[in-house]
Amino acid sequence: MTTQSSPETRADQPVLTVPEGPRHARIHGVGGYRPERVVTNEEVCTWIDSSDEWITQRSGIKERRFAREDETVIDMAEAAARDAIAMAGITPDQISVILMATVTHPYQTPAAAPLLAIRLGTNGPAAFDISAACAGYCYGISLANDMVRAGSAEYVLVVGVEKLSDFTDKHDRGTAFIFGDGAGAAVVGPSDFPGIGPTIWGSDGDNWDKIMQKESWTGLRGDMTDPAGGAVEWPNFAMQGQSVFRWAVYSIAPIVDKALAAAGLTAAQLDAFIPHQANMRITDAMIKHIGLPENVPVARDIAETGNTSAASVPLATARMLNEGEAPHGGLALQFGFGAGLVYAAQVVVLP
């Protein structure tokens, strides 16, 4: 029998040269974008048989933002990204990688990230989309942290953006009031101190049907219009609300405990809690679960933005910093969870 020597035992084996990255990474800047149009519960109730009181009690949502018909995920992502880049104090050509977390870019290819790279005037960075729905931004922060620390990127732009109004069935009483549009972004780069804690993430594919696209893309072509120039009906999202609520409150709430433990912190040491803006009652249940002190600010943007999926965590982060609700340089626990079903949590130092 012929045997081959492994690379470790071959004296003549060339040694690969690999980049050496910094020991740590952190978020240097964040930005957010909310479309101009405000859609109130009263307007939603012209589409479905409901009331402002019922919607508020069930979800905590009072209003949401809808993008213009001609406003794309790339338009919104660009606005958020430029704010994040400005806060980070870098130029677009310093960005090595763009990660775009979205499930509402209406094309499977090309991805949205390379198109954003062109808009921003970057110098041909690696660019790709992440399809992890509401956990997509937290997934992106974890990947960016690893890229910077490994030396494969200097600065990574992470964007969470959704135009969920295009994928919402306005006559579905169970989902018509939930979703909104928006974008949030962060720039991750080298640091001389730990700025991003270990990510606790995972998936529960057995429950894939709890949040899903009702129809496939079969038959949709080109610019999503029919030959006569009329709009094609886009696929809509469906959700089993009670099942998702139970999953979030009882099955994955312990993930926040693990993220805190992995970072070597307690809830009392946090300066902010920024969970995915899915439902106010889910947020309240998580606060109770981790025993969060009353003085720690909590993101409750869902009241004004609705559920913006991948955009919700960075959008809330940018607002809390801009309004002084959360301190610059403070410790924030961020947690994304949703369709897949997928989840990710990590503690970060706010820029």
Secondary structure, DSSP 8 states (H G I E B T S, - for coil): ------TTT-TT----------SEEEEEEEEEE--SEEEEHHHHTTTSS--HHHHHHHH--SEEEE--TT--HHHHHHHHHHHHHHHHT--GGGEEEEEEE-S--S-SSS-HHHHHHHHHT-SS-EEEEE--GGGHHHHHHHHHHHHHHHTS-SEEEEEEEEEGGGG--TT-TTTTTTB-EEEEEEEEEEESS--B---EEEE-GGGGGGEEESS--TT--TTTB-TTS-B-----EEE-HHHHHHIIIIISTHHHHHHHHHTT--GGG-SEEEE--S-HHHHHHHHHHHT--TTS-B--THHHH-B-GGGHHHHHHHHHHHTTSS-TT-EEEEEEEETTTEEEEEEEE--
